[in-house]
Amino acid sequence: MSDPLGAAEAPPAPRSRDAAWFGHPSQLARLFTTEAMERFGYYGMRALLTLYLAQHFLFSDTTTTGLYGGFTALVYLTPLIGGLMADRFLGSKRSVKFGAILMSLGYVVLCFSSTGGAAKPYALIEGTRYEVTVEGSGEARKQYVTDAGASLRIKGNDDKSVSLLRTDGSEARHIAPGGFEPGGERNPLYTFLLIVGLAFVTVGNGFFKPNISTIVGELYEQGDRRRDAGFTIFYMGINLGSLFSQILCPLLAVGMGSWGGLGWWAGFALAAAGMAVSWLLFQFDGGKLDGYGERPAGANPSRDILVYAGAVLAIPLAYLLFANLMAYVKPAEGSGLLGYIASLPIMGKIMFGTFLVAIPGILIWSWRNGDKREFEMMIAAIVLITFNTVFWTLFEQAGSSLTLFADRNTDMSVFGLFSITAGQTQFFNAFFIVALAPLFSMLWGGLARRGIEPGIPVKFGLALVGVGAGFLFLVWGAAFAGPDYKVALWWLAGLYLIHSMAELCISPVGLSMVTKLSIARIVGLMMGTWFLSIAVAQYVAGVVAQFASVETVGGEVTNLKVSLDTYVGVFQTIGEVSAVIGLLLLALSVPLKRLMHGVK
């Protein structure tokens, strides 16, 4: 009987490194389509998640962005373990198949989490609970409380106080800042399913994500100058899949224009279907990947079941981490740095603790087991991985604060012909990546042939400057906001254009950098460490997004001017910080180049 997660054992086939697919090994095509469909599922789900948490479950902005950041952090932390399991026991191929199965199940569970109806809004006004009713939709959406038999409209003020207005617009009651606390009454069963679904996705992604990238690296011999271009093409596959899902999943979930969609379940169901196709493509590869990603030499197949069982047992652990994030309460002002660290959710302690142990641990191992050249190359890799953390902290505002900004302070009209949804704005990044990736691939190849291609540190520095410039571009656009405190959609699209160009300078190049600078015996672990740096960034991104939190009632902000001012202030700060850090890395590019010993 064949292994459901991989073909029966057979001697590895000879590796074919022909140029049968756009000048690259033919196996790249299969990996390209597999990754495209996996990303179709993941990014389709991600396009919905923040809005789903804020509008369906009625979590506050602080809880929404914290949970979103914790989820995406764990998505990138688990590859550290998944890469290690592949290196030691399963091999990359089996790990990818197992991860695909778990992720598919996760999206199915998310479908069921939306079937119990939305949370019911309420508000605590100076300690007394009032039920909230919501009327209208879109721009006409308004929230009311019933007080002494009168229906009073809730209006947020510029000073963050709240007014309750009679039908004639006069103020019936004024509530000082801090006296109005909105909330939502959620069904515990469906909240449980939400967290379980996210837990399945995080564990499955840990087996899938690092190991398919490792197989791409195996297609190229050391020194093959096609490697960077190959990873750029592979990266385009990631974004080709996400491009369509970030349009279609929000369309099915919440509709567009006058059509209200089928419901959140439909968007998650489409994500599950995409993930299932990814598994089918990899499971039934027709032998195209024979000899790649096989079980490591000397590994005992009987231990596979222990790895699978351990992964299943990790799902309740992920559940507990998410539940702890939801229960997090910020420390009181004046607690200081130690008080802040002590009050961090378990997730935060894991993120920072793992990073602080893994980075020096890998360097110590490299110093003891590698020669001087290998050790210096590993130092360069670790430095670049650290700067990578800064990039993704800011870039990954896309799924949290930028999505909420699109929902609240962006005019979603396209040339006055139709409007798109906030979740669909995330498609801009994927569209620009698909459009620009071939150009960047040709650019790097052309510069390399002339011997003037920028080094990896320079590309990283340009990426950091670019992500800062994108935020500053949007801040500039906010100065032209209309009387409704909304920015034209094209300013947000411009941010994504600049961010996409920055992303193409770091992400596909970063994947390639890890495979080129790493000591061969731990390349899977180093790929996991690369994703660990992104995991830390994702968590910190959630913390940064919390600074842009605004008060909402029934999923809607109570004052758009306060909302716009809050977002602009946060975006300007992180834009300036990113640009400065990028310039610092450009200054360090020369000493880093020496440590890389000729790696391009």
Backbone hydrogen bonds, N-H to C=O, Kabsch-Sander energy under -0.5 kcal/mol:
donor,donor_aa,acceptor,acceptor_aa,energy
6,G,3,D,-1.5
17,R,15,R,-0.7
21,W,24,H,-2.4
23,G,19,A,-0.6
24,H,21,W,-1.4
28,L,25,P,-1.8
29,A,26,S,-1.4
30,R,26,S,-0.6
31,L,27,Q,-1.9
32,F,28,L,-2.6
33,T,29,A,-2.2
34,T,30,R,-2.3
35,E,31,L,-2.5
36,A,32,F,-2.1
37,M,33,T,-2.0
38,E,34,T,-2.0
39,R,35,E,-2.7
40,F,36,A,-1.6
41,G,37,M,-1.8
42,Y,38,E,-2.4
43,Y,39,R,-2.7
44,G,40,F,-1.4
45,M,41,G,-2.0
46,R,42,Y,-2.6
47,A,43,Y,-2.1
48,L,44,G,-0.7
48,L,45,M,-0.9
49,L,45,M,-1.5
50,T,46,R,-0.7
52,Y,48,L,-2.9
53,L,49,L,-2.6
54,A,50,T,-2.2
55,Q,51,L,-3.2
56,H,51,L,-0.6
56,H,52,Y,-1.5
57,F,52,Y,-1.7
59,F,53,L,-2.3
64,T,60,S,-3.1
65,T,61,D,-2.7
66,G,62,T,-1.7
67,L,63,T,-2.9
68,Y,64,T,-2.6
69,G,65,T,-2.6
70,G,66,G,-2.3
71,F,67,L,-2.6
72,T,68,Y,-2.6
73,A,69,G,-2.0
74,L,70,G,-2.3
75,V,71,F,-2.1
76,Y,72,T,-1.2
77,L,73,A,-1.4
78,T,74,L,-2.3
80,L,77,L,-2.0
81,I,77,L,-0.5
81,I,78,T,-0.8
82,G,78,T,-2.7
83,G,79,P,-2.9
84,L,80,L,-1.1
85,M,81,I,-2.6
86,A,82,G,-1.8
87,D,83,G,-2.3
88,R,84,L,-2.2
89,F,85,M,-2.6
90,L,85,M,-1.9
91,G,86,A,-1.2
93,K,293,G,-2.7
95,S,91,G,-1.6
96,V,92,S,-2.2
97,K,93,K,-1.8
98,F,94,R,-2.4
99,G,95,S,-2.4
100,A,96,V,-2.0
101,I,97,K,-1.6
102,L,98,F,-1.9
103,M,99,G,-2.3
104,S,100,A,-2.1
105,L,101,I,-2.0
106,G,102,L,-2.0
107,Y,103,M,-2.1
108,V,104,S,-1.8
109,V,105,L,-2.2
110,L,106,G,-2.0
111,C,107,Y,-1.6
112,F,108,V,-1.5
113,S,109,V,-1.5
114,S,110,L,-0.7
114,S,111,C,-1.2
115,T,112,F,-1.4
117,G,114,S,-0.8
119,A,56,H,-3.0
120,K,185,E,-2.0
122,Y,183,G,-2.1
123,A,130,Y,-2.7
124,L,181,E,-3.0
125,I,123,A,-0.7
125,I,128,T,-3.2
126,E,124,L,-0.7
126,E,179,G,-3.1
128,T,125,I,-1.7
130,Y,123,A,-2.8
132,V,121,P,-1.8
133,T,144,Y,-2.4
135,E,142,K,-2.7
140,A,137,S,-1.7
141,R,138,G,-1.5
142,K,135,E,-2.8
144,Y,133,T,-2.8
145,V,152,L,-2.5
146,T,131,E,-0.7
147,D,145,V,-0.6
147,D,150,A,-2.7
150,A,147,D,-1.8
152,L,145,V,-3.4
152,L,150,A,-0.7
153,R,165,L,-2.4
154,I,143,Q,-2.8
155,K,163,S,-2.4
156,G,558,T,-2.1
157,N,161,S,-2.7
160,K,157,N,-2.0
162,V,175,I,-2.5
163,S,155,K,-3.2
164,L,173,R,-2.6
165,L,153,R,-2.7
165,L,163,S,-0.6
166,R,170,S,-3.0
169,G,166,R,-1.8
172,A,164,L,-3.0
172,A,170,S,-0.6
173,R,164,L,-1.4
175,I,162,V,-3.3
176,A,174,H,-0.5
179,G,176,A,-2.4
181,E,124,L,-2.7
181,E,179,G,-0.5
183,G,122,Y,-2.5
185,E,120,K,-3.0
186,R,184,G,-0.7
191,T,187,N,-2.0
192,F,188,P,-2.3
193,L,189,L,-2.1
194,L,190,Y,-2.0
195,I,191,T,-1.9
196,V,192,F,-2.4
197,G,193,L,-2.7
198,L,194,L,-1.9
199,A,195,I,-2.1
200,F,196,V,-2.3
201,V,197,G,-1.9
202,T,198,L,-2.2
203,V,199,A,-2.1
204,G,200,F,-2.4
205,N,201,V,-2.5
206,G,202,T,-1.3
207,F,203,V,-0.9
207,F,204,G,-0.8
208,F,204,G,-1.8
209,K,205,N,-2.5
212,I,208,F,-1.7
213,S,209,K,-1.0
214,T,210,P,-1.6
215,I,211,N,-1.6
216,V,212,I,-1.6
217,G,213,S,-1.9
218,E,214,T,-1.4
219,L,215,I,-0.7
219,L,216,V,-1.2
220,Y,217,G,-1.2
224,D,221,E,-2.1
225,R,223,G,-0.6
227,R,224,D,-1.7
230,G,226,R,-3.0
231,F,227,R,-2.5
232,T,228,D,-2.0
233,I,229,A,-2.3
234,F,230,G,-2.4
235,Y,231,F,-2.5
236,M,232,T,-1.8
237,G,233,I,-1.5
238,I,234,F,-1.4
239,N,235,Y,-1.7
240,L,236,M,-2.3
241,G,237,G,-2.1
242,S,238,I,-1.8
243,L,239,N,-2.1
244,F,240,L,-1.2
245,S,241,G,-1.6
246,Q,242,S,-2.3
247,I,244,F,-0.8
248,L,244,F,-2.8
249,C,245,S,-2.5
251,L,247,I,-1.2
252,L,248,L,-2.6
253,A,249,C,-2.2
254,V,250,P,-2.8
255,G,250,P,-0.9
255,G,251,L,-1.1
256,M,259,W,-1.0
259,W,256,M,-1.6
260,G,258,S,-0.5
262,L,252,L,-3.2
263,G,252,L,-1.1
263,G,253,A,-0.7
266,A,263,G,-1.1
267,G,263,G,-1.0
268,F,264,W,-1.9
269,A,265,W,-2.3
270,L,266,A,-2.0
271,A,267,G,-1.6
272,A,268,F,-2.1
273,A,269,A,-2.1
274,G,270,L,-2.1
275,M,271,A,-2.0
276,A,272,A,-2.1
277,V,273,A,-2.0
278,S,274,G,-1.8
279,W,275,M,-1.9
280,L,276,A,-2.1
281,L,277,V,-2.4
282,F,278,S,-1.6
283,Q,279,W,-3.3
284,F,280,L,-2.3
285,D,282,F,-0.6
285,D,283,Q,-0.7
288,K,285,D,-1.5
290,D,287,G,-1.4
292,Y,289,L,-2.1
299,A,296,P,-2.0
303,R,300,N,-1.9
304,D,301,P,-1.7
306,L,303,R,-0.6
307,V,303,R,-1.6
308,Y,304,D,-2.4
309,A,305,I,-2.5
310,G,306,L,-2.3
311,A,307,V,-2.0
312,V,308,Y,-2.0
313,L,309,A,-2.2
314,A,310,G,-1.1
315,I,311,A,-0.6
315,I,312,V,-1.1
317,L,313,L,-0.8
318,A,314,A,-2.4
319,Y,315,I,-2.2
320,L,316,P,-2.2
321,L,317,L,-1.8
322,F,318,A,-2.3
323,A,319,Y,-2.6
324,N,320,L,-2.2
325,L,321,L,-1.8
326,M,322,F,-2.1
327,A,323,A,-1.2
328,Y,325,L,-1.3
335,S,332,A,-1.3
339,G,335,S,-1.0
340,Y,336,G,-2.2
341,I,337,L,-2.6
342,A,338,L,-2.6
343,S,339,G,-1.5
344,L,340,Y,-0.5
344,L,341,I,-1.0
349,K,345,P,-2.0
350,I,346,I,-2.4
351,M,347,M,-2.7
352,F,348,G,-2.3
353,G,349,K,-2.3
354,T,350,I,-2.9
355,F,351,M,-2.1
356,L,352,F,-2.4
357,V,353,G,-1.5
358,A,354,T,-3.2
359,I,355,F,-2.0
361,G,357,V,-1.8
362,I,358,A,-2.6
363,L,359,I,-1.7
364,I,360,P,-2.6
365,W,361,G,-2.3
366,S,362,I,-2.4
367,W,363,L,-2.4
368,R,364,I,-2.0
369,N,365,W,-2.3
370,G,366,S,-2.3
375,F,371,D,-2.5
376,E,372,K,-2.4
377,M,373,R,-2.0
378,M,374,E,-2.1
379,I,375,F,-2.0
380,A,376,E,-2.1
381,A,377,M,-2.1
382,I,378,M,-2.5
383,V,379,I,-2.4
384,L,380,A,-2.2
385,I,381,A,-2.3
386,T,382,I,-2.0
387,F,383,V,-1.9
388,N,384,L,-2.0
389,T,385,I,-1.1
389,T,386,T,-0.5
390,V,386,T,-0.9
391,F,387,F,-1.8
392,W,388,N,-2.2
393,T,389,T,-1.7
394,L,390,V,-1.5
395,F,391,F,-2.8
396,E,392,W,-2.1
397,Q,394,L,-1.4
398,A,395,F,-1.4
400,S,397,Q,-0.8
402,L,397,Q,-2.8
403,T,397,Q,-0.6
404,L,400,S,-2.3
405,F,401,S,-2.3
406,A,402,L,-2.2
407,D,403,T,-1.9
408,R,404,L,-1.9
409,N,405,F,-2.9
410,T,406,A,-0.7
411,D,487,V,-2.8
412,M,410,T,-0.8
414,V,418,F,-3.5
415,F,413,S,-0.7
417,L,414,V,-2.3
418,F,414,V,-1.0
420,I,412,M,-1.8
425,T,421,T,-0.7
425,T,422,A,-1.1
426,Q,423,G,-1.1
427,F,424,Q,-1.8
428,F,425,T,-1.6
429,N,426,Q,-0.5
430,A,426,Q,-0.9
431,F,427,F,-2.9
432,F,428,F,-2.6
433,I,429,N,-2.2
434,V,430,A,-2.5
435,A,431,F,-2.3
436,L,432,F,-2.6
437,A,433,I,-2.9
440,F,436,L,-2.8
441,S,437,A,-2.7
442,M,438,P,-2.3
443,L,439,L,-2.5
444,W,440,F,-3.0
445,G,441,S,-2.2
446,G,442,M,-2.9
447,L,443,L,-2.7
448,A,444,W,-2.3
449,R,445,G,-2.0
450,R,446,G,-1.2
451,G,448,A,-1.1
452,I,447,L,-2.7
453,E,447,L,-0.7
459,K,455,G,-2.2
460,F,456,I,-2.4
461,G,457,P,-2.4
462,L,458,V,-2.6
463,A,459,K,-1.9
464,L,460,F,-1.9
465,V,461,G,-2.2
466,G,462,L,-2.5
467,V,463,A,-2.4
468,G,464,L,-1.6
469,A,465,V,-2.3
470,G,466,G,-2.1
471,F,467,V,-1.4
472,L,468,G,-2.0
473,F,469,A,-2.1
474,L,470,G,-1.7
475,V,471,F,-2.2
476,W,472,L,-2.1
477,G,473,F,-2.0
478,A,474,L,-1.8
479,A,475,V,-0.7
479,A,476,W,-1.2
480,F,477,G,-1.9
481,A,478,A,-1.6
482,G,486,K,-1.9
485,Y,482,G,-2.3
487,V,409,N,-2.8
489,L,411,D,-0.9
491,W,488,A,-1.5
492,L,488,A,-0.8
493,A,489,L,-2.2
494,G,490,W,-2.1
495,L,491,W,-1.8
496,Y,492,L,-2.0
497,L,493,A,-2.0
498,I,494,G,-2.3
499,H,495,L,-2.8
500,S,496,Y,-2.2
501,M,497,L,-1.9
502,A,498,I,-2.0
503,E,499,H,-2.7
504,L,500,S,-2.0
505,C,501,M,-0.6
505,C,502,A,-1.1
506,I,502,A,-0.6
506,I,503,E,-1.3
507,S,503,E,-2.7
510,G,506,I,-2.4
511,L,507,S,-2.2
512,S,508,P,-1.8
513,M,509,V,-2.5
514,V,510,G,-2.2
515,T,511,L,-1.5
516,K,512,S,-1.7
517,L,513,M,-2.7
518,S,514,V,-1.6
522,I,519,I,-2.0
523,V,520,A,-1.2
526,M,522,I,-2.6
527,M,523,V,-2.3
528,G,524,G,-2.0
529,T,525,L,-2.1
530,W,526,M,-2.3
531,F,527,M,-1.8
532,L,528,G,-1.8
533,S,529,T,-2.3
534,I,530,W,-1.3
535,A,531,F,-2.2
536,V,532,L,-2.6
537,A,533,S,-1.8
538,Q,534,I,-2.6
539,Y,535,A,-2.2
540,V,536,V,-2.6
541,A,537,A,-2.7
542,G,538,Q,-1.8
543,V,539,Y,-1.7
544,V,540,V,-3.0
545,A,541,A,-2.6
546,Q,542,G,-1.3
547,F,543,V,-0.7
547,F,544,V,-1.2
548,A,545,A,-1.3
549,S,546,Q,-1.6
553,V,556,E,-3.2
556,E,553,V,-1.5
558,T,551,E,-1.2
563,S,559,N,-1.8
564,L,560,L,-2.7
565,D,561,K,-2.6
566,T,562,V,-2.2
567,Y,563,S,-2.3
568,V,564,L,-2.6
569,G,565,D,-2.0
570,V,566,T,-1.9
571,F,567,Y,-2.9
572,Q,568,V,-2.3
573,T,569,G,-1.7
574,I,570,V,-2.3
575,G,571,F,-1.9
576,E,572,Q,-2.1
577,V,573,T,-2.1
578,S,574,I,-2.2
579,A,575,G,-1.9
580,V,576,E,-1.8
581,I,577,V,-2.2
582,G,578,S,-2.4
583,L,579,A,-1.9
584,L,580,V,-1.9
585,L,581,I,-2.1
586,L,582,G,-2.0
587,A,583,L,-1.7
588,L,584,L,-1.3
589,S,585,L,-0.6
589,S,586,L,-0.8
592,L,588,L,-1.9
593,K,589,S,-2.0
594,R,590,V,-1.4
595,L,591,P,-1.5
596,M,592,L,-1.2
597,H,594,R,-1.2
598,G,593,K,-0.7
599,V,596,M,-1.5
